[in-house]
């Protein structure tokens, strides 16, 4: 019975820690990673000062390096939900419809020319 009380107490503490955990913006993560790369302080000291674990720091650092590597390699693909991409898709769809309509009109004109008996210029 005592174990249940302890585990529910631990759960409450864990939930409180999770709810009050600081959420870092992209800019804050970049600043922290760059501070680590400068090497003025040890990673352990930087992490203590910023209130993060070294594991979190190294994950952010890895993500930062991977993003930079992709960017430098020319991988500039944009998110498929950006307004620019949506606009381009809409424009491409509209252009395909115009081409389809013109193709149909051309076929109808050719058929009418053939059924009329040939070349009337």
N, CA, C and O atoms as CSV, one atom per row, in Angstrom:
chain,resi,resn,atom,element,x,y,z
A,1,UNK,N,N,0.830,-1.190,0.000
A,1,UNK,CA,C,0.000,0.000,0.000
A,1,UNK,C,C,0.867,1.244,0.000
A,1,UNK,O,O,0.542,2.229,-0.661
A,2,UNK,N,N,1.946,1.206,0.722
A,2,UNK,CA,C,2.848,2.349,0.833
A,2,UNK,C,C,3.506,2.664,-0.514
A,2,UNK,O,O,3.745,3.829,-0.834
A,3,UNK,N,N,3.794,1.638,-1.288
A,3,UNK,CA,C,4.424,1.822,-2.591
A,3,UNK,C,C,3.511,2.609,-3.533
A,3,UNK,O,O,3.986,3.436,-4.311
A,4,UNK,N,N,2.216,2.358,-3.465
A,4,UNK,CA,C,1.250,3.070,-4.297
A,4,UNK,C,C,1.261,4.562,-3.973
A,4,UNK,O,O,1.230,5.393,-4.880
A,5,UNK,N,N,1.306,4.905,-2.688
A,5,UNK,CA,C,1.342,6.300,-2.277
A,5,UNK,C,C,2.596,6.971,-2.806
A,5,UNK,O,O,2.549,8.098,-3.300
A,6,UNK,N,N,3.712,6.273,-2.700
A,6,UNK,CA,C,4.973,6.837,-3.174
A,6,UNK,C,C,4.930,7.046,-4.687
A,6,UNK,O,O,5.349,8.090,-5.186
A,7,UNK,N,N,4.422,6.051,-5.412
A,7,UNK,CA,C,4.401,6.179,-6.865
A,7,UNK,C,C,3.424,7.271,-7.312
A,7,UNK,O,O,3.697,7.961,-8.294
A,8,UNK,N,N,2.300,7.444,-6.622
A,8,UNK,CA,C,1.393,8.521,-7.009
A,8,UNK,C,C,2.002,9.878,-6.652
A,8,UNK,O,O,1.807,10.854,-7.377
A,9,UNK,N,N,2.738,9.945,-5.537
A,9,UNK,CA,C,3.448,11.171,-5.177
A,9,UNK,C,C,4.522,11.502,-6.188
A,9,UNK,O,O,4.697,12.662,-6.562
A,10,UNK,N,N,5.247,10.476,-6.635
A,10,UNK,CA,C,6.276,10.686,-7.658
A,10,UNK,C,C,5.639,11.155,-8.956
A,10,UNK,O,O,6.192,12.000,-9.660
A,11,UNK,N,N,4.470,10.602,-9.267
A,11,UNK,CA,C,3.770,11.006,-10.485
A,11,UNK,C,C,3.367,12.475,-10.401
A,11,UNK,O,O,3.498,13.208,-11.380
A,12,UNK,N,N,2.887,12.904,-9.256
A,12,UNK,CA,C,2.492,14.308,-9.070
A,12,UNK,C,C,3.696,15.221,-9.262
A,12,UNK,O,O,3.614,16.237,-9.953
A,13,UNK,N,N,4.818,14.849,-8.642
A,13,UNK,CA,C,6.042,15.652,-8.778
A,13,UNK,C,C,6.484,15.699,-10.235
A,13,UNK,O,O,6.861,16.756,-10.741
A,14,UNK,N,N,6.437,14.553,-10.906
A,14,UNK,CA,C,6.829,14.483,-12.316
A,14,UNK,C,C,5.928,15.362,-13.177
A,14,UNK,O,O,6.405,16.072,-14.063
A,15,UNK,N,N,4.610,15.310,-12.911
A,15,UNK,CA,C,3.654,16.134,-13.668
A,15,UNK,C,C,3.915,17.619,-13.444
A,15,UNK,O,O,3.839,18.413,-14.382
A,16,UNK,N,N,4.222,17.996,-12.202
A,16,UNK,CA,C,4.513,19.405,-11.903
A,16,UNK,C,C,5.775,19.847,-12.623
A,16,UNK,O,O,5.819,20.930,-13.207
A,17,UNK,N,N,6.812,18.998,-12.580
A,17,UNK,CA,C,8.061,19.335,-13.282
A,17,UNK,C,C,7.808,19.484,-14.778
A,17,UNK,O,O,8.327,20.405,-15.408
A,18,UNK,N,N,7.013,18.580,-15.346
A,18,UNK,CA,C,6.724,18.626,-16.780
A,18,UNK,C,C,5.959,19.904,-17.122
A,18,UNK,O,O,6.245,20.551,-18.130
A,19,UNK,N,N,4.992,20.266,-16.287
A,19,UNK,CA,C,4.167,21.446,-16.552
A,19,UNK,C,C,4.957,22.740,-16.389
A,19,UNK,O,O,4.661,23.733,-17.053
A,20,UNK,N,N,5.950,22.739,-15.520
A,20,UNK,CA,C,6.705,23.970,-15.266
A,20,UNK,C,C,8.041,24.002,-15.995
A,20,UNK,O,O,8.823,24.938,-15.828
A,21,UNK,N,N,8.300,22.985,-16.798
A,21,UNK,CA,C,9.553,22.931,-17.552
A,21,UNK,C,C,9.617,24.091,-18.531
A,21,UNK,O,O,8.623,24.432,-19.172
A,22,UNK,N,N,10.782,24.689,-18.640
A,22,UNK,CA,C,10.956,25.812,-19.554
A,22,UNK,C,C,10.988,25.294,-20.996
A,22,UNK,O,O,11.610,24.275,-21.292
A,23,UNK,N,N,10.317,26.006,-21.865
A,23,UNK,CA,C,10.331,25.684,-23.293
A,23,UNK,C,C,11.208,26.709,-23.979
A,23,UNK,O,O,10.993,27.914,-23.846
A,24,UNK,N,N,12.192,26.230,-24.710
A,24,UNK,CA,C,13.172,27.104,-25.362
A,24,UNK,C,C,12.762,27.379,-26.794
A,24,UNK,O,O,12.366,26.471,-27.524
A,25,UNK,N,N,12.859,28.639,-27.188
A,25,UNK,CA,C,12.573,29.013,-28.579
A,25,UNK,C,C,13.753,28.584,-29.448
A,25,UNK,O,O,14.825,28.251,-28.942
A,26,UNK,N,N,13.541,28.597,-30.747
A,26,UNK,CA,C,14.621,28.262,-31.678
A,26,UNK,C,C,15.819,29.183,-31.480
A,26,UNK,O,O,16.969,28.744,-31.507
A,27,UNK,N,N,15.528,30.469,-31.281
A,27,UNK,CA,C,16.609,31.444,-31.099
A,27,UNK,C,C,17.419,31.145,-29.839
A,27,UNK,O,O,18.644,31.264,-29.840
A,28,UNK,N,N,16.727,30.755,-28.763
A,28,UNK,CA,C,17.437,30.419,-27.531
A,28,UNK,C,C,18.307,29.178,-27.722
A,28,UNK,O,O,19.446,29.133,-27.258
A,29,UNK,N,N,17.766,28.175,-28.406
A,29,UNK,CA,C,18.535,26.952,-28.655
A,29,UNK,C,C,19.788,27.269,-29.468
A,29,UNK,O,O,20.869,26.767,-29.161
A,30,UNK,N,N,19.647,28.097,-30.501
A,30,UNK,CA,C,20.787,28.470,-31.346
A,30,UNK,C,C,21.829,29.219,-30.524
A,30,UNK,O,O,23.025,28.952,-30.633
A,31,UNK,N,N,21.369,30.157,-29.703
A,31,UNK,CA,C,22.296,30.920,-28.857
A,31,UNK,C,C,23.077,29.985,-27.933
A,31,UNK,O,O,24.289,30.134,-27.780
A,32,UNK,N,N,22.392,29.030,-27.323
A,32,UNK,CA,C,23.052,28.096,-26.405
A,32,UNK,C,C,24.054,27.223,-27.146
A,32,UNK,O,O,25.170,27.019,-26.668
A,33,UNK,N,N,23.670,26.710,-28.303
A,33,UNK,CA,C,24.591,25.870,-29.092
A,33,UNK,C,C,25.812,26.683,-29.518
A,33,UNK,O,O,26.940,26.198,-29.434
A,34,UNK,N,N,25.591,27.912,-29.973
A,34,UNK,CA,C,26.723,28.752,-30.379
A,34,UNK,C,C,27.630,29.072,-29.197
A,34,UNK,O,O,28.851,29.119,-29.347
A,35,UNK,N,N,27.038,29.294,-28.016
A,35,UNK,CA,C,27.857,29.500,-26.813
A,35,UNK,C,C,28.736,28.285,-26.557
A,35,UNK,O,O,29.907,28.422,-26.204
A,36,UNK,N,N,28.175,27.105,-26.733
A,36,UNK,CA,C,28.947,25.875,-26.545
A,36,UNK,C,C,30.058,25.735,-27.569
A,36,UNK,O,O,31.155,25.278,-27.249
A,37,UNK,N,N,29.771,26.128,-28.795
A,37,UNK,CA,C,30.779,26.032,-29.855
A,37,UNK,C,C,31.918,27.030,-29.653
A,37,UNK,O,O,33.051,26.771,-30.061
A,38,UNK,N,N,31.624,28.162,-29.030
A,38,UNK,CA,C,32.681,29.141,-28.762
A,38,UNK,C,C,33.723,28.572,-27.803
A,38,UNK,O,O,34.902,28.916,-27.881
A,39,UNK,N,N,33.280,27.702,-26.903
A,39,UNK,CA,C,34.211,27.032,-26.006
A,39,UNK,C,C,34.730,27.886,-24.866
A,39,UNK,O,O,35.733,27.530,-24.247
A,40,UNK,N,N,34.080,29.000,-24.570
A,40,UNK,CA,C,34.537,29.850,-23.473
A,40,UNK,C,C,34.329,29.169,-22.123
A,40,UNK,O,O,35.123,29.351,-21.200
A,41,UNK,N,N,33.258,28.387,-22.014
A,41,UNK,CA,C,32.977,27.603,-20.812
A,41,UNK,C,C,32.850,26.143,-21.229
A,41,UNK,O,O,32.645,25.837,-22.404
A,42,UNK,N,N,32.974,25.252,-20.261
A,42,UNK,CA,C,32.765,23.840,-20.569
A,42,UNK,C,C,31.281,23.630,-20.866
A,42,UNK,O,O,30.435,24.427,-20.461
A,43,UNK,N,N,30.981,22.545,-21.578
A,43,UNK,CA,C,29.588,22.229,-21.892
A,43,UNK,C,C,28.819,21.992,-20.589
A,43,UNK,O,O,27.663,22.396,-20.456
A,44,UNK,N,N,29.473,21.336,-19.636
A,44,UNK,CA,C,28.824,21.073,-18.349
A,44,UNK,C,C,28.441,22.384,-17.665
A,44,UNK,O,O,27.333,22.511,-17.144
A,45,UNK,N,N,29.357,23.362,-17.665
A,45,UNK,CA,C,29.083,24.657,-17.041
A,45,UNK,C,C,27.965,25.389,-17.781
A,45,UNK,O,O,27.068,25.956,-17.157
A,46,UNK,N,N,28.023,25.376,-19.111
A,46,UNK,CA,C,26.991,26.017,-19.921
A,46,UNK,C,C,25.621,25.409,-19.616
A,46,UNK,O,O,24.644,26.134,-19.429
A,47,UNK,N,N,25.555,24.097,-19.568
A,47,UNK,CA,C,24.285,23.412,-19.309
A,47,UNK,C,C,23.754,23.732,-17.910
A,47,UNK,O,O,22.554,23.940,-17.734
A,48,UNK,N,N,24.644,23.772,-16.918
A,48,UNK,CA,C,24.218,24.150,-15.560
A,48,UNK,C,C,23.650,25.562,-15.558
A,48,UNK,O,O,22.596,25.814,-14.974
A,49,UNK,N,N,24.348,26.479,-16.211
A,49,UNK,CA,C,23.920,27.875,-16.255
A,49,UNK,C,C,22.564,28.030,-16.955
A,49,UNK,O,O,21.726,28.826,-16.532
A,50,UNK,N,N,22.361,27.264,-18.023
A,50,UNK,CA,C,21.122,27.364,-18.808
A,50,UNK,C,C,19.999,26.486,-18.267
A,50,UNK,O,O,18.848,26.617,-18.682
A,51,UNK,N,N,20.337,25.588,-17.335
A,51,UNK,CA,C,19.318,24.719,-16.745
A,51,UNK,C,C,18.867,23.595,-17.648
A,51,UNK,O,O,17.704,23.193,-17.619
A,52,UNK,N,N,19.793,23.082,-18.456
A,52,UNK,CA,C,19.464,21.963,-19.344
A,52,UNK,C,C,20.448,20.831,-19.101
A,52,UNK,O,O,21.517,21.032,-18.525
A,53,UNK,N,N,20.073,19.641,-19.548
A,53,UNK,CA,C,20.996,18.507,-19.426
A,53,UNK,C,C,21.982,18.532,-20.591
A,53,UNK,O,O,21.720,19.137,-21.631
A,54,UNK,N,N,23.106,17.872,-20.400
A,54,UNK,CA,C,24.085,17.801,-21.489
A,54,UNK,C,C,23.508,17.035,-22.675
A,54,UNK,O,O,23.826,17.332,-23.827
A,55,UNK,N,N,22.660,16.047,-22.388
A,55,UNK,CA,C,22.025,15.293,-23.473
A,55,UNK,C,C,21.185,16.189,-24.366
A,55,UNK,O,O,21.203,16.057,-25.590
A,56,UNK,N,N,20.444,17.104,-23.742
A,56,UNK,CA,C,19.634,18.062,-24.510
A,56,UNK,C,C,20.545,18.970,-25.342
A,56,UNK,O,O,20.284,19.224,-26.517
A,57,UNK,N,N,21.630,19.458,-24.700
A,57,UNK,CA,C,22.556,20.325,-25.429
A,57,UNK,C,C,23.091,19.605,-26.667
A,57,UNK,O,O,23.093,20.174,-27.758
A,58,UNK,N,N,23.545,18.354,-26.508
A,58,UNK,CA,C,24.133,17.630,-27.638
A,58,UNK,C,C,23.086,17.299,-28.709
A,58,UNK,O,O,23.418,17.241,-29.893
A,59,UNK,N,N,21.836,17.084,-28.311
A,59,UNK,CA,C,20.776,16.861,-29.305
A,59,UNK,C,C,20.571,18.137,-30.122
A,59,UNK,O,O,20.508,18.095,-31.350
A,60,UNK,N,N,20.466,19.283,-29.419
A,60,UNK,CA,C,20.301,20.561,-30.128
A,60,UNK,C,C,21.492,20.831,-31.036
A,60,UNK,O,O,21.328,21.304,-32.160
A,61,UNK,N,N,22.681,20.533,-30.551
A,61,UNK,CA,C,23.891,20.762,-31.332
A,61,UNK,C,C,23.883,19.900,-32.603
A,61,UNK,O,O,24.227,20.373,-33.686
A,62,UNK,N,N,23.489,18.640,-32.453
A,62,UNK,CA,C,23.418,17.737,-33.607
A,62,UNK,C,C,22.381,18.244,-34.618
A,62,UNK,O,O,22.642,18.279,-35.820
A,63,UNK,N,N,21.195,18.639,-34.112
A,63,UNK,CA,C,20.148,19.164,-34.996
A,63,UNK,C,C,20.633,20.415,-35.732
A,63,UNK,O,O,20.380,20.577,-36.926
A,64,UNK,N,N,21.329,21.292,-35.016
A,64,UNK,CA,C,21.867,22.522,-35.579
A,64,UNK,C,C,22.854,22.208,-36.705
A,64,UNK,O,O,22.791,22.805,-37.779
A,65,UNK,N,N,23.757,21.275,-36.449
A,65,UNK,CA,C,24.772,20.909,-37.448
A,65,UNK,C,C,24.135,20.256,-38.669
A,65,UNK,O,O,24.522,20.537,-39.803
A,66,UNK,N,N,23.150,19.377,-38.432
A,66,UNK,CA,C,22.478,18.706,-39.554
A,66,UNK,C,C,21.743,19.713,-40.431
A,66,UNK,O,O,21.786,19.627,-41.658
A,67,UNK,N,N,21.069,20.666,-39.794
A,67,UNK,CA,C,20.346,21.686,-40.558
A,67,UNK,C,C,21.325,22.528,-41.379
A,67,UNK,O,O,21.058,22.845,-42.538
A,68,UNK,N,N,22.446,22.883,-40.778
A,68,UNK,CA,C,23.458,23.653,-41.497
A,68,UNK,C,C,24.050,22.871,-42.651
A,68,UNK,O,O,24.280,23.416,-43.731
A,69,UNK,N,N,24.295,21.595,-42.419
A,69,UNK,CA,C,24.870,20.744,-43.463
A,69,UNK,C,C,23.909,20.628,-44.645
A,69,UNK,O,O,24.330,20.721,-45.798
A,70,UNK,N,N,22.631,20.429,-44.366
A,70,UNK,CA,C,21.639,20.330,-45.448
A,70,UNK,C,C,21.560,21.636,-46.225
A,70,UNK,O,O,21.483,21.632,-47.453
A,71,UNK,N,N,21.579,22.743,-45.509
A,71,UNK,CA,C,21.480,24.052,-46.155
A,71,UNK,C,C,22.688,24.300,-47.055
A,71,UNK,O,O,22.544,24.776,-48.180
A,72,UNK,N,N,23.867,23.977,-46.557
A,72,UNK,CA,C,25.079,24.194,-47.345
A,72,UNK,C,C,25.161,23.244,-48.533
A,72,UNK,O,O,25.783,23.558,-49.548
A,73,UNK,N,N,24.530,22.084,-48.399
A,73,UNK,CA,C,24.527,21.112,-49.497
A,73,UNK,C,C,23.497,21.478,-50.559
A,73,UNK,O,O,23.379,20.795,-51.576
A,74,UNK,N,N,22.761,22.542,-50.326
A,74,UNK,CA,C,21.800,22.992,-51.326
A,74,UNK,C,C,20.415,22.433,-51.139
A,74,UNK,O,O,19.568,22.589,-52.019
A,75,UNK,N,N,20.159,21.789,-50.028
A,75,UNK,CA,C,18.823,21.254,-49.764
A,75,UNK,C,C,17.951,22.388,-49.254
A,75,UNK,O,O,17.834,22.606,-48.048
A,76,UNK,N,N,17.343,23.103,-50.182
A,76,UNK,CA,C,16.550,24.272,-49.808
A,76,UNK,C,C,15.066,24.013,-49.983
A,76,UNK,O,O,14.284,24.950,-50.142
A,77,UNK,N,N,14.668,22.737,-49.956
A,77,UNK,CA,C,13.247,22.417,-50.103
A,77,UNK,C,C,12.462,23.095,-48.993
A,77,UNK,O,O,12.873,23.108,-47.833
A,78,UNK,N,N,11.331,23.654,-49.373
A,78,UNK,CA,C,10.518,24.368,-48.400
A,78,UNK,C,C,9.377,23.488,-47.934
A,78,UNK,O,O,9.015,22.504,-48.580
A,79,UNK,N,N,8.837,23.859,-46.828
A,79,UNK,CA,C,7.704,23.135,-46.262
A,79,UNK,C,C,6.526,23.194,-47.224
A,79,UNK,O,O,6.236,24.239,-47.807
A,80,UNK,N,N,5.853,22.066,-47.381
A,80,UNK,CA,C,4.758,21.982,-48.342
A,80,UNK,C,C,3.515,22.743,-47.895
A,80,UNK,O,O,2.531,22.788,-48.633
A,81,UNK,N,N,3.535,23.328,-46.732
A,81,UNK,CA,C,2.357,24.053,-46.295
A,81,UNK,C,C,2.544,25.566,-46.351
A,81,UNK,O,O,1.701,26.312,-45.853
A,82,UNK,N,N,3.634,26.022,-46.947
A,82,UNK,CA,C,3.841,27.468,-47.020
A,82,UNK,C,C,2.912,28.072,-48.054
A,82,UNK,O,O,2.494,27.401,-48.998
A,83,UNK,N,N,2.594,29.331,-47.871
A,83,UNK,CA,C,1.699,30.017,-48.799
A,83,UNK,C,C,2.264,30.043,-50.212
A,83,UNK,O,O,1.523,29.915,-51.187
A,84,UNK,N,N,3.583,30.210,-50.318
A,84,UNK,CA,C,4.204,30.261,-51.644
A,84,UNK,C,C,3.994,28.947,-52.390
A,84,UNK,O,O,3.659,28.950,-53.575
A,85,UNK,N,N,4.189,27.836,-51.705
A,85,UNK,CA,C,4.011,26.528,-52.342
A,85,UNK,C,C,2.549,26.315,-52.714
A,85,UNK,O,O,2.247,25.798,-53.789
A,86,UNK,N,N,1.645,26.711,-51.829
A,86,UNK,CA,C,0.216,26.578,-52.139
A,86,UNK,C,C,-0.158,27.401,-53.367
A,86,UNK,O,O,-0.913,26.946,-54.225
A,87,UNK,N,N,0.379,28.618,-53.441
A,87,UNK,CA,C,0.104,29.473,-54.599
A,87,UNK,C,C,0.642,28.851,-55.885
A,87,UNK,O,O,-0.025,28.876,-56.920
A,88,UNK,N,N,1.851,28.293,-55.815
A,88,UNK,CA,C,2.442,27.664,-57.000
A,88,UNK,C,C,1.642,26.438,-57.432
A,88,UNK,O,O,1.459,26.203,-58.626
A,89,UNK,N,N,1.169,25.665,-56.471
A,89,UNK,CA,C,0.350,24.495,-56.818
A,89,UNK,C,C,-0.961,24.922,-57.467
A,89,UNK,O,O,-1.406,24.309,-58.438
A,90,UNK,N,N,-1.576,25.967,-56.934
A,90,UNK,CA,C,-2.821,26.480,-57.499
A,90,UNK,C,C,-2.585,26.969,-58.933
A,90,UNK,O,O,-3.380,26.691,-59.830
A,91,UNK,N,N,-1.490,27.697,-59.136
A,91,UNK,CA,C,-1.163,28.197,-60.473
A,91,UNK,C,C,-0.911,27.050,-61.449
A,91,UNK,O,O,-1.364,27.094,-62.593
A,92,UNK,N,N,-0.190,26.024,-60.997
A,92,UNK,CA,C,0.078,24.867,-61.862
A,92,UNK,C,C,-1.228,24.164,-62.237
A,92,UNK,O,O,-1.406,23.751,-63.383
A,93,UNK,N,N,-2.140,24.029,-61.269
A,93,UNK,CA,C,-3.431,23.396,-61.541
A,93,UNK,C,C,-4.219,24.203,-62.570
A,93,UNK,O,O,-4.806,23.648,-63.499
A,94,UNK,N,N,-4.220,25.523,-62.386
A,94,UNK,CA,C,-4.935,26.392,-63.324
A,94,UNK,C,C,-4.346,26.292,-64.730
A,94,UNK,O,O,-5.083,26.243,-65.714
A,95,UNK,N,N,-3.028,26.261,-64.820
A,95,UNK,CA,C,-2.380,26.152,-66.131
A,95,UNK,C,C,-2.685,24.808,-66.793
A,95,UNK,O,O,-2.878,24.743,-68.007
A,96,UNK,N,N,-2.729,23.754,-66.012
A,96,UNK,CA,C,-3.078,22.432,-66.566
A,96,UNK,C,C,-4.499,22.443,-67.115
A,96,UNK,O,O,-4.770,21.845,-68.156
A,97,UNK,N,N,-5.411,23.126,-66.412
A,97,UNK,CA,C,-6.792,23.220,-66.901
A,97,UNK,C,C,-6.850,23.966,-68.226
A,97,UNK,O,O,-7.589,23.572,-69.128
A,98,UNK,N,N,-6.071,25.050,-68.350
A,98,UNK,CA,C,-6.047,25.824,-69.599
A,98,UNK,C,C,-5.508,24.955,-70.731
A,98,UNK,O,O,-6.064,24.957,-71.829
A,99,UNK,N,N,-4.442,24.222,-70.477
A,99,UNK,CA,C,-3.865,23.348,-71.507
A,99,UNK,C,C,-4.879,22.278,-71.906
A,99,UNK,O,O,-5.018,21.972,-73.090
A,100,UNK,N,N,-5.579,21.712,-70.944
A,100,UNK,CA,C,-6.583,20.688,-71.250
A,100,UNK,C,C,-7.702,21.267,-72.118
A,100,UNK,O,O,-8.125,20.634,-73.086
A,101,UNK,N,N,-8.184,22.467,-71.776
A,101,UNK,CA,C,-9.240,23.110,-72.561
A,101,UNK,C,C,-8.779,23.398,-73.984
A,101,UNK,O,O,-9.524,23.166,-74.936
A,102,UNK,N,N,-7.553,23.905,-74.137
A,102,UNK,CA,C,-7.036,24.214,-75.473
A,102,UNK,C,C,-6.825,22.948,-76.294
A,102,UNK,O,O,-7.059,22.938,-77.502
A,103,UNK,N,N,-6.385,21.889,-75.636
A,103,UNK,CA,C,-6.209,20.613,-76.331
A,103,UNK,C,C,-7.550,20.101,-76.840
A,103,UNK,O,O,-7.643,19.620,-77.969
A,104,UNK,N,N,-8.585,20.202,-76.017
A,104,UNK,CA,C,-9.919,19.778,-76.415
A,104,UNK,C,C,-10.436,20.625,-77.579
A,104,UNK,O,O,-10.993,20.088,-78.536
A,105,UNK,N,N,-10.255,21.929,-77.502
A,105,UNK,CA,C,-10.680,22.814,-78.596
A,105,UNK,C,C,-9.956,22.477,-79.896
A,105,UNK,O,O,-10.565,22.463,-80.966
A,106,UNK,N,N,-8.663,22.207,-79.801
A,106,UNK,CA,C,-7.882,21.860,-80.986
A,106,UNK,C,C,-8.396,20.569,-81.612
A,106,UNK,O,O,-8.524,20.473,-82.833
A,107,UNK,N,N,-8.691,19.579,-80.776
A,107,UNK,CA,C,-9.224,18.308,-81.295
A,107,UNK,C,C,-10.573,18.529,-81.976
A,107,UNK,O,O,-10.825,17.977,-83.046
A,108,UNK,N,N,-11.434,19.328,-81.365
A,108,UNK,CA,C,-12.745,19.606,-81.965
A,108,UNK,C,C,-12.586,20.329,-83.292
A,108,UNK,O,O,-13.299,20.014,-84.245
A,109,UNK,N,N,-11.677,21.284,-83.382
A,109,UNK,CA,C,-11.430,21.985,-84.645
A,109,UNK,C,C,-10.922,21.038,-85.721
A,109,UNK,O,O,-11.350,21.102,-86.874
A,110,UNK,N,N,-9.996,20.150,-85.328
A,110,UNK,CA,C,-9.475,19.180,-86.310
A,110,UNK,C,C,-10.579,18.264,-86.807
A,110,UNK,O,O,-10.652,17.964,-87.999
A,111,UNK,N,N,-11.451,17.812,-85.888
A,111,UNK,CA,C,-12.550,16.927,-86.287
A,111,UNK,C,C,-13.512,17.656,-87.217
A,111,UNK,O,O,-13.992,17.081,-88.194
A,112,UNK,N,N,-13.790,18.912,-86.917
A,112,UNK,CA,C,-14.718,19.664,-87.771
A,112,UNK,C,C,-14.103,19.899,-89.155
A,112,UNK,O,O,-14.821,19.902,-90.155
A,113,UNK,N,N,-12.807,20.093,-89.218
A,113,UNK,CA,C,-12.126,20.297,-90.507
A,113,UNK,C,C,-12.191,19.010,-91.337
A,113,UNK,O,O,-12.418,19.043,-92.546
A,114,UNK,N,N,-11.989,17.884,-90.660
A,114,UNK,CA,C,-12.013,16.599,-91.382
A,114,UNK,C,C,-13.435,16.294,-91.848
A,114,UNK,O,O,-13.623,15.838,-92.976
A,115,UNK,N,N,-14.436,16.535,-91.008
A,115,UNK,CA,C,-15.816,16.234,-91.396
A,115,UNK,C,C,-16.339,17.197,-92.466
A,115,UNK,O,O,-17.271,16.858,-93.195
A,116,UNK,N,N,-15.761,18.369,-92.565
A,116,UNK,CA,C,-16.143,19.324,-93.612
A,116,UNK,C,C,-15.540,18.959,-94.957
A,116,UNK,O,O,-15.891,19.546,-95.980
A,117,UNK,N,N,-14.655,18.015,-94.957
A,117,UNK,CA,C,-14.101,17.558,-96.218
A,117,UNK,C,C,-12.756,18.140,-96.573
A,117,UNK,O,O,-12.347,18.087,-97.733
A,118,UNK,N,N,-12.067,18.689,-95.609
A,118,UNK,CA,C,-10.714,19.059,-95.949
A,118,UNK,C,C,-10.368,20.494,-95.699
A,118,UNK,O,O,-10.832,21.124,-94.749
A,119,UNK,N,N,-9.538,20.994,-96.584
A,119,UNK,CA,C,-8.905,22.294,-96.371
A,119,UNK,C,C,-9.763,23.415,-96.922
A,119,UNK,O,O,-9.929,23.539,-98.136
A,120,UNK,N,N,-10.291,24.203,-96.062
A,120,UNK,CA,C,-10.981,25.429,-96.454
A,120,UNK,C,C,-10.165,26.591,-95.926
A,120,UNK,O,O,-10.222,26.901,-94.736
A,121,UNK,N,N,-9.422,27.225,-96.779
A,121,UNK,CA,C,-8.578,28.320,-96.301
A,121,UNK,C,C,-9.067,29.639,-96.772
A,121,UNK,O,O,-8.469,30.668,-96.457
